[in-house]
Each structure stands twice: as structure tokens, then as C-alpha cells.
Amino acid sequence: MEIIGSNFHCNLSEIHLNQIDPHNYKEQEEAFSAGALSVAVLLNHKFGEERYQKSRELDPIVGVSFTGLFDFFVKAFGVNWLHWWTDGRPDTVQGLQFKKQEQDYLTRWREIVHQVVWDYCDMHNLKRPNRCTTVQPSGTKSLLTGASPGWHPPKAQRFIRRVTFRKNDPVALACIDYGYSVVPSQSDKDEKGNLLTDPFDQRCTEWLVEIPVSVSWADLPGADEIDISKFSALAQLDFCMQVQKYYVRHNTSSTIELRENEVEALGTRIYEAIRDDEGYISAALLSRFDDHQSFPRLPFEPISKEQYEQLMQEVKVRRKIDNFHTALSHYDLGYSAEAGPAGCDSDKCLLPEMNPTS
């Protein structure tokens, strides 16, 4: 949980930093002010449920989040920032300069959010929330603007994003008309346990829509030299703690990807962060999959620039309708509660559950 508590509701908003100019401080102020106002105004809501209303009066909770932070900083600091990541984010002279600049951005945004929320509450005689910033899970929502989720690095400069839908979902059907390919999900297998290949097979119950994705800075000179999958677990934790220390006042949604040889060093660093009261709260740990053939149809599959360009060309060849909204209107004439991607299609959710053994 990114907002810790019970019997309460939290007002959340999210800033898509990949859409904002790192050098336009006015634009940043306006974006975080808008996010702060959108959560603050909901504090006027009166709950019909007594326990929720009591919780709101005792401890009003809001959370202004962001996504696309990694993209934002690549644009702000350039390829040298990526090379520093490759080196493990060490405390070199340049590294300390990078960290100071990261801290300045994060602190400025946090202060904007708190000031706007508190000014609104004072103006309307509402109790001030004592903490207003978080980083919430932002996987599928980040896709709307092509942002890297939350604070996390993207899986690669270019990758195939597979989104899970139920079979014949209106959105998935529109995706087919728009040119995206569809395959059966990981849960659809034949009687021998092999993955199905035909999405229209009667045994198929779920679809994976395959979307070729390129991050906004993929064509930055020198960016292709960086292997994002080699970013160490310690470097990821270091960046996460920057966000937790200087922006977040609730908790930071974090998934740190690691290999077996990194477990001991990461465990030691997490222990030190807890021991020294650095603000660490929690993080999910996810094993990296280097052998994609052993784990086919994962939510993210890194691809080369050549593969991306080839896949995009194939999308254009298959495309029947150039406007996605028009394509969707052919299958969904109104709001459907069942339409849209699965509630969770992360790597973890799609792996089989392991039953504990005694």
C-alpha cells in the first residue's frame, strides 16, 4: 500500500512529467498546483458511511503522485545521466551534482503541493492533511502518454507492451482494427500445456494486445548505447530513496528488479536504510528475466530499434482505421464497466502462484 491506514479513502492525482519541459519551472508549478487542487477540493465531500467520515475528519488524506520521472530527468540531464546510472549512480563529483539537481526538483514539487493544498484548506476551513505526496502504482495509466511508470526506468528504450483483455473486449477489437496484433494470454493452453497461438480459438479466454513502444528519448544521440536491463538493484534503490526522501511524504510505490547475485548487497543496503532511519518503508522485489524464451509473452519484451521499426511498419500495413476512437465506436457505443485492460497485468500478477509447502 502506498497510503497506509484503514477505514479511509484517499484523494489521488497524478502528474505526467514526461509531458513537461524540465526547464519550464512555471509549467511545473502549474501542473503540480493543478494536481494539488484536484485532490484538495475533494476534501469537501461528505461520506454517508460514518466510519469514513470520522476518519476524514480525524486525518484527511490526499496524495499527489507523478509518473514519467525517469523520462523527465533524461531530458533534463542528458545521456551522461544514463551513463551514471550504468556505473551504479556513484558519489563522484558529477554524481553528487546530479543528485543535488534531482533533490532540487523533487523538493520544489513537494513544497508546491503542500502549499497549494494547505492554502485551499485554510481558505475553506478544512483540516489540513499533514502529508500530501506519494508515488502510486502507474503501469497502464502511464501508457496513455508513453511515460515510464512512476519513478522507475523503462524496461528498455523500445519494447513490446502486452496488455491483457478478455476475449472480444471492445477495446481489444478496436486495437485489432488499428493494426495491433493480438495473441492468446499466458493462461490459455492446449491439453498438453502448450500456449495457444490462435486468439480466435474456442479454448482462448483472454487476449494480449501487443503494442510496440518507443520511449520519448529513444533517439537521443548515445541513448542506444545504454542497456537499461543492466541497471543495478542498488542504483534503483538509490533513486527510489531520492524520491522517498525529497518528494514523498506517504510511501513510494517501488518494484526493484534484481538478479540472484545482487540479493545480498541489496538486503544489506535495505537493512542499513532501516537501521539509520533514512525513510525507507517498503519495496517489491522482482527477479529479472534475461531468457525471454523461457518466459514468453511477458508484459514487457525489450526489442531493438530495427525490430521496433519493423513492427510499426506491420502495424501500419494491418491498420484498417486511422482513428482509434472511431475504431472503438464500432464495438462500444457507450461506457462498459467490463471494457478495458485487466485490473493487473504486471509481471508478478501473471506468474503462477506458488503454494507454500510445509
Buried (B, 14 or more C-beta within 10 A) or exposed (E): EBBEEEEBBBBBBBBBBBBBEBEEEEEBBEBBBEBBBBBBBBBEEEBEEEEBEEBBEEEBBBBBBBBBBBBBBBBBBBBEBBEBBBEEBEEEEBBEEBBEBBBEBBEBBBEBBBBBBBBBBEEEEBEBBEBBBBBBBBBBBBBEBBBBBBBBBBBBBBBBBBBBBBBEBBBBBBBBBBBBBBBBBBEBBEEEEEBBEEBEEEEBEBBBBBBBBBBBBBEBEEBBEBEBBEBBBBBBBBBBBBBBBBBBBBBBBBBBBBEEEBEEBBEEBBEEBEEEEEBBBEBEBBEBBEEEEEBEBBBBBBBEEEBBBEBBEBBEEEBEBEEBEEBBBEBBEEEEEEBBBBEEBBBEEBBEEEEEEE
